[in-house]
Amino acid sequence: MPGNRTRKSWPSHRTAKPPRRPRPFRTATATAALLALCATAATLTACSDTGESTSAGGNVVLRYTWWGNPDRAARTQEAVDLFEKKYPGIDVQTSFAGYEPYKQKLATQAAGGDAPDVMQLDYRMIDQYASGGVLLDLGKQRTVLETGEFEPGLLATGKVDGKLYAIPQGRGTETMVYDTTQWKAAGVELPKPGWTWTDWADAMRELADKTGKPGGTDPGQSEDAFEIWLRGQGKSLYTEDKRLGFTADDLTRWWTFTDKLRREGAVSSAEQTTQLDGSVENTPLGRGTAFSEMNWDAPASGYLALVPDGISLAPMPSNEDGTPGQYFKPSMFMGVAADTGHPKESAQLVDFMLNDREAAKIVGASRGIPVNESIRDEISSDLKDFDKTIYEYQAPFEGKLNAPPQAPPSGDSALQTTFQRDYDQVSYERLSPREAAENYITEAKAELRS
């Protein structure tokens, strides 16, 4: 697929300097909703979360859980309140938590046969929960759940063995976030559409040569960055039958490429890279020890509070022939428990959160840019701050990226950790890229067979 080199211009997608203090979600309803929530980032317990999904007072009661921050919770609660007004026979008990506590709690609930009626799901949860009989086949709820406005490729990511178990809520894409002012001050040409991995590496070297500071975080530890590089060559992390889509030779080339840059000081050192924990605060860019970082676009908002002069979003590098490996990925999904006592009402809640225009304006881009195409266009003029930045960053990619891959097999969650651990061995020069790659391939094949 050709790259984006034919475009005559590319928005810089620069944000203004971040405000001195966070801007709250400024609606009275949202504020009241936030105060009413008893959930915290450490628990998955809401005020009314009794663990039951039964009828109370003649109404159907649904449990709906998600992960996120207080802003997302306030917006979601306001949308749920609107749903209850439009469907007065349904009461919704809500709860939320930070991602890791949420993931652990949901796994416990699912294993105990007590999954919530409606739940937020990560890409890597779908195969595990669908194969384990936790999720309802939403294809059987077509009378109340509309998906006609969804891009087919994105919708297909929620399918397992041909059945639709999850619906994407928002979409994101990977980006290279960089400190705009510091990059310009270094006198290095800014990233532009169609740049290649060679161009990116040359920029990292030039930044390091001119400033004595690494150009960016070492991407060798990132399975996500490796996937972008791999897709640019027409390959994939996994095949349709849930096996590895690449070889030890492929991984050796990737780790040799990134290891050389680390040895040259063009990207972050092993000591810096091994401090990564999923938060932006502990990245080299967040700590001010590097100029750039590869991340997904929505989480990149976290850098605003850490980079004094603001950030810009650049496209991911393409293959040398211009083929982009970048793709639109569902930021998260909604699913329904297979054993819910109220499948129709649960599907109605999913449909409302994804397709109701009033709900869409409330939720905004807090879960990524909406996947309903007409709603996405409708709310674009109302987006503000970093939501607008993300929308403008994604807009030039419309129709230019290959379809996203299917949901990864359940073993991928464990393999992400294995990927990082094996590259740590390369970073600390305990193993060669070839040795580490062969170790990874052996473990990955065993994990995918289990």
C-alpha positions in Angstrom: 0.0 0.0 0.0 1.5 3.4 -0.9 2.6 5.8 1.8 1.4 9.3 2.3 4.2 11.0 0.3 1.8 12.4 -2.2 0.1 14.8 0.3 1.2 18.4 -0.2 0.8 19.3 3.4 0.6 17.8 6.9 -0.8 19.5 9.9 1.8 19.9 12.7 -0.9 18.9 15.3 0.9 21.0 17.8 -0.9 21.8 21.1 -0.7 25.0 22.9 1.3 25.2 26.0 -0.4 23.1 28.7 -2.4 25.0 31.3 -0.9 25.4 34.7 -3.6 23.2 36.3 -5.8 20.5 34.8 -9.0 21.6 33.2 -11.9 19.8 34.6 -14.8 18.5 32.6 -16.9 21.6 32.9 -20.5 20.7 33.2 -22.5 20.7 36.4 -24.0 17.3 35.6 -20.6 15.8 35.1 -19.3 17.3 38.3 -22.2 15.9 40.2 -21.8 12.5 38.6 -18.1 12.5 39.6 -18.9 13.3 43.2 -21.6 10.6 43.2 -19.1 7.9 42.2 -17.8 5.9 45.1 -15.3 4.0 42.8 -11.7 4.8 43.1 -8.7 4.0 41.0 -7.8 1.2 43.3 -11.0 -0.6 43.5 -13.8 -1.8 41.3 -16.6 -1.1 43.7 -19.4 1.4 43.1 -21.9 2.6 45.6 -24.7 0.5 44.2 -22.6 -2.4 42.9 -24.2 -5.3 44.7 -22.8 -8.0 42.4 -26.3 -8.8 41.3 -28.1 -8.2 38.0 -31.7 -8.8 39.0 -34.9 -6.9 38.6 -35.5 -4.4 41.5 -38.7 -2.4 41.9 -39.9 -3.7 38.6 -36.9 -2.4 36.7 -34.1 -4.3 35.0 -30.8 -3.8 36.8 -27.6 -3.9 34.8 -24.0 -3.8 36.0 -21.6 -1.8 33.8 -17.9 -1.5 34.5 -14.9 0.1 32.8 -11.4 1.3 33.4 -10.3 4.9 33.2 -9.6 8.1 35.1 -12.1 10.3 37.0 -12.8 12.5 33.9 -13.8 9.4 31.8 -15.9 8.2 34.8 -17.7 11.6 35.0 -18.5 11.6 31.3 -19.6 8.0 31.3 -21.8 8.5 34.3 -23.5 11.5 32.7 -24.2 9.4 29.6 -25.5 6.5 31.7 -27.8 9.0 33.4 -29.2 10.0 30.1 -29.7 6.3 29.1 -31.7 5.7 32.2 -33.9 8.7 31.3 -34.5 7.4 27.8 -35.0 3.8 29.1 -36.9 4.3 32.4 -37.3 0.6 32.9 -33.6 0.0 33.2 -31.3 0.9 36.1 -27.5 0.8 35.5 -25.1 0.2 38.4 -21.7 1.6 37.4 -18.1 1.0 38.6 -14.7 1.8 37.4 -11.0 1.5 38.3 -7.5 2.0 36.9 -6.5 -0.4 34.2 -4.5 -3.0 36.2 -7.0 -3.3 39.1 -9.8 -3.5 36.6 -8.1 -6.2 34.6 -7.5 -8.3 37.7 -11.0 -7.8 39.1 -12.6 -8.7 35.8 -10.6 -11.8 35.5 -11.7 -12.9 39.0 -15.3 -12.1 38.2 -15.2 -14.0 34.9 -13.5 -17.0 36.5 -16.2 -17.1 39.2 -19.1 -16.8 36.7 -20.0 -13.4 37.9 -19.0 -11.2 35.0 -20.8 -7.8 34.8 -23.6 -7.5 32.3 -21.8 -4.9 30.2 -18.0 -4.5 30.4 -15.2 -2.6 28.8 -12.6 -4.8 27.1 -9.1 -4.4 25.9 -8.0 -5.8 22.5 -6.0 -8.6 24.3 -9.0 -9.7 26.4 -11.4 -10.6 23.6 -10.0 -13.9 22.4 -9.5 -15.2 26.0 -13.0 -14.3 27.2 -14.7 -15.2 24.0 -13.0 -18.6 23.8 -13.7 -19.1 27.5 -17.4 -18.6 27.1 -17.6 -15.4 29.0 -18.9 -13.1 26.2 -22.3 -13.0 24.5 -22.4 -13.3 20.7 -23.6 -9.8 19.9 -24.5 -10.8 16.3 -27.7 -12.2 17.8 -28.7 -8.8 19.0 -28.9 -7.0 15.7 -32.5 -5.9 16.3 -31.3 -3.5 19.1 -27.5 -3.1 18.3 -26.8 -1.1 15.1 -23.3 -1.4 13.5 -24.0 -0.1 10.0 -22.1 3.1 10.6 -18.9 1.3 11.7 -15.9 0.7 9.4 -16.0 -3.0 8.6 -12.3 -3.5 9.3 -12.6 -2.0 12.8 -15.8 -3.9 13.5 -14.1 -7.2 12.5 -11.5 -6.8 15.3 -14.2 -7.8 17.8 -14.8 -11.1 16.1 -13.5 -14.5 17.2 -14.2 -17.5 14.9 -16.6 -15.5 12.9 -18.8 -14.4 15.8 -19.0 -10.8 17.0 -18.2 -10.8 20.7 -17.1 -7.1 21.2 -17.8 -3.8 19.6 -15.1 -1.1 19.4 -15.8 2.1 21.3 -13.1 4.3 19.9 -10.1 4.2 17.7 -6.6 5.2 18.1 -3.3 4.9 16.2 0.3 4.9 17.2 2.3 8.1 17.0 5.8 9.5 17.7 5.3 12.2 20.4 8.0 14.8 20.5 9.0 17.9 22.5 8.3 20.5 19.8 10.4 23.3 21.2 13.4 21.2 22.1 13.4 19.4 18.8 13.3 22.7 16.9 16.0 24.2 19.1 18.3 21.3 18.2 18.1 22.4 14.5 16.9 19.0 13.3 14.3 18.7 10.5 10.9 18.0 11.9 9.2 14.7 11.2 7.1 14.7 8.1 4.6 12.3 6.3 6.2 9.4 4.5 9.4 9.4 6.5 10.9 5.9 6.8 12.6 4.0 9.6 15.9 5.0 8.2 14.9 8.7 8.3 13.7 8.2 11.9 17.0 6.6 12.9 19.0 9.4 11.2 16.9 12.0 13.1 17.6 10.2 16.4 21.4 10.2 15.7 21.4 13.9 14.7 19.5 14.9 17.8 22.0 13.0 19.9 25.0 14.4 18.1 23.8 18.0 18.5 22.6 17.8 22.0 24.3 14.9 23.8 20.9 13.6 24.7 19.2 10.5 23.2 16.8 11.4 20.4 14.1 9.1 21.7 13.1 6.1 23.8 14.6 2.8 22.6 11.6 1.1 20.7 13.3 -2.3 20.8 11.4 -3.2 24.0 8.0 -2.4 22.4 5.9 -5.1 20.8 3.7 -2.4 19.4 6.6 -0.6 17.6 7.8 -3.9 16.3 4.4 -4.7 14.9 4.4 -1.4 13.0 7.8 -2.1 11.6 6.7 -5.7 10.7 3.5 -4.6 9.0 5.4 -2.2 6.8 7.0 -5.3 5.3 3.8 -7.1 4.7 4.0 -9.3 7.8 2.1 -9.6 11.0 2.5 -10.5 14.7 0.0 -13.4 14.3 -1.5 -15.4 11.5 -5.3 -16.0 11.2 -4.9 -19.4 12.9 -3.3 -17.7 15.9 0.3 -18.7 15.3 3.4 -16.4 15.0 3.4 -14.4 11.8 7.2 -13.7 11.9 10.4 -15.6 12.3 13.5 -15.4 14.4 15.3 -13.7 11.5 12.7 -10.9 11.5 13.0 -10.3 15.2 16.8 -10.5 15.0 16.8 -7.7 12.3 14.6 -5.5 14.5 16.6 -6.0 17.6 19.9 -5.6 15.7 18.6 -2.3 14.3 17.5 -0.9 17.7 20.5 -2.3 19.6 22.9 -0.5 17.3 21.1 2.8 17.9 21.3 2.2 21.7 25.0 1.5 21.5 25.5 4.7 19.6 23.6 6.7 22.2 20.9 7.7 19.6 18.1 6.2 21.8 17.8 5.7 25.5 20.1 3.5 27.6 19.2 0.2 29.1 18.9 1.8 32.6 16.3 4.3 31.3 14.4 1.8 29.2 13.9 -0.7 31.9 12.2 1.9 34.1 9.2 1.9 31.7 6.1 0.8 33.5 3.3 1.9 31.2 3.0 5.4 32.7 4.2 8.5 30.7 5.9 9.8 33.9 8.5 7.2 33.8 9.4 7.5 30.1 12.6 9.2 29.0 10.5 11.9 27.3 8.4 12.3 30.5 11.6 12.6 32.5 13.2 15.1 30.1 16.1 12.8 29.2 15.0 12.2 25.5 13.2 14.2 22.8 10.6 11.7 21.7 8.6 8.6 22.5 6.5 6.1 20.5 3.0 5.7 22.0 -0.7 5.5 21.2 -2.2 8.9 20.4 -4.8 9.1 23.2 -2.5 8.3 26.1 -0.1 10.9 24.7 -2.2 13.6 26.4 -0.3 12.6 29.6 2.9 14.3 28.3 1.2 17.7 28.4 1.8 18.0 32.1 5.4 16.9 31.8 6.7 18.7 28.7 6.8 22.4 29.6 6.5 23.8 26.1 4.0 21.4 24.6 4.2 18.4 22.3 3.5 17.4 18.7 2.3 14.2 17.2 4.2 12.7 14.2 3.2 9.8 12.0 5.0 6.5 12.6 7.9 5.7 10.2 7.0 3.7 7.1 8.9 0.9 5.4 11.6 2.0 2.9 9.2 1.5 0.0 6.7 3.9 1.6 4.3 1.1 2.9 2.9 2.2 6.3 2.7 -0.3 9.1 0.5 2.1 11.1 -3.1 1.2 11.5 -6.3 2.3 13.3 -6.7 0.2 16.3 -9.8 0.0 18.5 -8.8 1.8 21.7 -11.2 -0.4 23.7 -14.4 -2.4 23.3 -17.7 -3.1 24.9 -18.9 -6.6 25.5 -21.8 -8.3 27.2 -21.6 -11.3 29.6 -22.8 -14.6 28.1 -24.8 -15.4 31.2 -26.4 -12.0 31.6 -30.1 -12.3 32.5 -30.9 -9.4 30.3 -29.2 -9.7 26.9 -31.5 -7.4 25.1 -31.2 -4.6 27.7 -27.5 -5.0 27.8 -27.2 -4.7 24.0 -29.4 -1.6 24.2 -26.9 0.0 26.6 -24.0 -0.9 24.3 -26.0 0.6 21.3 -26.7 3.7 23.2 -23.1 4.4 24.3 -21.9 3.9 20.7 -24.7 5.3 18.5 -26.6 7.9 20.5 -25.6 11.4 19.4 -26.3 13.1 22.7 -24.2 10.4 24.5 -21.4 10.9 22.0 -21.2 14.6 22.7 -21.0 13.9 26.4 -18.3 11.2 26.1 -16.3 13.1 23.4 -12.9 11.4 22.7 -12.3 10.2 26.2 -12.2 6.6 24.8 -10.6 7.6 21.5 -12.2 9.1 18.4 -15.7 7.5 17.9 -15.9 4.6 15.5 -19.4 5.5 14.3 -18.5 7.4 11.2 -21.4 9.8 11.1 -21.1 10.6 14.8 -17.3 11.1 14.4 -17.9 13.8 11.7 -20.7 15.4 13.7 -18.8 15.9 16.9 -15.5 16.9 15.3 -16.3 20.6 15.4 -17.1 20.4 19.1 -13.8 18.7 20.1 -11.4 20.8 22.1 -7.9 20.7 23.5 -6.1 17.4 23.1 -9.3 15.7 21.8 -9.1 18.0 18.8 -5.3 17.4 18.5 -6.0 13.6 18.1 -8.8 14.1 15.6 -6.6 16.4 13.5 -3.7 13.9 13.7 -5.9 11.0 12.6 -7.7 12.8 9.8 -4.9 12.6 7.1 -4.8 8.8 7.5 -8.4 8.3 6.4 -8.4 5.6 3.7 -4.6 5.4 3.6 -3.9 2.7 6.2 -4.2 -1.1 5.9 -7.0 -2.9 7.9 -6.2 -3.6 11.5 -5.3 -7.1 12.5 -7.7 -9.5 14.2 -7.7 -9.5 18.0 -4.5 -11.2 19.2 -4.6 -14.7 20.7 -5.0 -14.9 24.5 -1.3 -15.8 25.0 -0.3 -12.3 23.7 -0.6 -10.7 27.1 2.1 -13.0 28.5 4.2 -12.6 25.4 4.3 -8.8 25.8 6.2 -9.3 29.1 8.4 -12.0 27.5 9.2 -9.6 24.6 10.3 -6.9 27.0 12.3 -9.3 29.2 14.2 -10.8 26.3 15.1 -7.4 24.9 16.3 -6.3 28.3 18.9 -9.1 27.9 20.0 -7.5 24.6 20.1 -4.0 26.2 22.3 -5.1 29.0 24.4 -7.0 26.5 23.8 -10.4 28.1 22.5 -11.9 24.9 23.0 -11.1 21.3 19.9 -10.0 19.2 20.0 -13.5 17.5 20.1 -15.4 20.8 17.3 -13.3 22.4 15.2 -13.6 19.3 15.5 -17.4 19.2 14.6 -17.6 22.9 11.5 -15.5 22.3 10.4 -17.6 19.3 10.7 -20.8 21.4 8.7 -19.4 24.3 6.1 -17.8 22.1 5.4 -21.0 20.2 5.0 -22.8 23.5 2.7 -20.1 24.9 0.5 -20.2 21.8 0.2 -24.0 22.0 -0.9 -23.9 25.6 
